Amino acid sequence: MHKLALTVMSLLTLQSLWSPAMSEGTPLVPNEDKMQSGILNGRATIKIVGPLHLSEGIVVMKDNEISVLSDATDSIREAELSGQLIHAHAVGDRPSRIIKGLAIFTGGYSIKALDGHGVNESIAVTDGSKYLGHIIDSSTNLLRIKTASGVIVVPIRNIAEISSPRAFEFSITANDEQPSASDSVASAQNRIAFDPTLNSDPNNISNYLHASTVHKQLSENHLKKRVLTTGLVVTGAAACIAVPFGCALFTQRPNR
Amino acid sequence: MIAAIFFAIASVQLCTASYADPEDLSETDIRVEKAQACLTCCLKPPSLQLAKELGLVELLLKLRTLSEHEKHKHGTAPLSSESTSLRQEIGEVVLTTMLQCQEVIAEIDGEISEADELKSAMGNKRDAAIKTNAIANIVTNGFITGVGTTLQEPFETFPNSRFELPGEIIEASGSFASAGLGGYALKQNAGVKLSGDIKPNMLAKVFKRPNDDETEYPDVIWRYLNATLPGTKVTRRQLLIQRWEELGRIPPQNTQKGRLYMRTLAGTIPQKNTITMNMLDDREAMLMDVKADVSQIYKELLNIMLVVRAL
């Protein structure tokens, strides 16, 4: 009885992680390599995302929205990274099924840590076009990229390839062996891995940039600001004396 | 009679030799006796914990069964190859752990030095600003108020009181300006506020925030910080954070304000006008606390090596 309950729970957990899009109507066929895109819900543990190391990282996926949390006790609002999952599909048979796709991060506390210095992001579309610029926003169906010619909205279903320090190819190894009855532990047995779509420069100069930015602020002279402030103070002082004195000079002497 | 006295003296010496005072034994000898009797009794609980973590307990037990302490101490006969190999293995593990500690301490020292340097530069800027404020205060409170007061004097050459009211107005303006500058000086006392990019430091992992390659802790050090203290249910890391909360360095971590300040201290969010002297003070103090905790590993390693020497 106990084994049966565990087996049912394992199936339910895996099923909760993956569900085909209801609008498409075609059931998932596990033997085919190319799967139709579906909607992902669930949790998985994560250790590394790009340059970020997370000792107890958790990834929460809800309706293809992804949030990376540093700690299981953090709320979604305090996510380190948040974004969208694109082209999620399952590969392989149970129990070694792997879920793959693309993840593009557009928000979160640590989003700026993913950015490379002077890197251009690109989106290749199914019709052969390619857009170069900076990805600014994403939603369930659309991606916005700011190019030299303005903001372009690209439907997600038309995206063939993304090359960006904020975009990653993800793969989730779903663990069917769920020894624990606790939801939070059982769901965290899934592991997600992120592979970058853009290889960053090994000679990363971001640390030097940070130091130089801070030192530059300290050595800034603000000459214009100081001249303006001094001028205002002197003018104010002169006005404090001159205005009442001037009024007194030009008013009629009181008769005594 | 004389023979009896000699016999008595010899008996006393024999008795004292048979029942030697334990206080006469050296620390090393005491340790040797203890190690031969019970290895785990010889190691303090934190040292035993670390030895288990490093996988050294089995090696120490094997070394103890070889009972080659006298050979090792006097170097009279060559040690068995197994003993030599065990000692070498233990030495390598201890040395590697020491170097890993040094790596963490070096990184922390670098960050403390950087914070010190920034604080010094910010302090100089603050002092310059306060000096300017003092000069401005002299001008307003001294000069303007003085002019106002002078105008109120009943000059004999000016028999009317035309300048009395303007003098009072000027005096009042000087006083108000002085009060305003004084208030501004209080704000300047906090020092300048700087901005910076995301740059995680060694506090990031302690606060369970994202860190990078440079601020990563070696596994053994991280497990040591996350191990519960013997006899308690609190880990060293949790104890550190508790202490910082008690000292008021960080707001409670279960509040949003606390979590945001932890991110600021750890450098894991963009630092927009949040790099202040007070924040750098807190960061420096916390880094020193972490460094002190990590350095405790040396004591445990020394305890382990002393036991190795005793076996």
Interface residues (C-beta under 8 A of the other chain):
Chain A: V49 P51 L52 H53 L54 S55 E56 G57 S70 D71 D74 E78 E80 Y109 S110 K112 A113 S206 N207 L209 H210 A211 T213 V214 H215 Q217 L218 V233 G236 A237 C240 I241 P244 F245 C247 A248 L249 T251 R253 P254 R256
Chain B: E114 L118 A121 M122 K125 A136 V139 T140 F143 I144 V147 G148 L151 P159 N160 S161 R162 F163 L165 P166 G167 I169 I170 S173 G174 A177 V192 L194 S195 G196 D197 I198 K199 P200 K205 K208 R209 P210 N211 D212 D213 E214 E216 W222 Q256 R259 R263 T268 I269 P270 I275
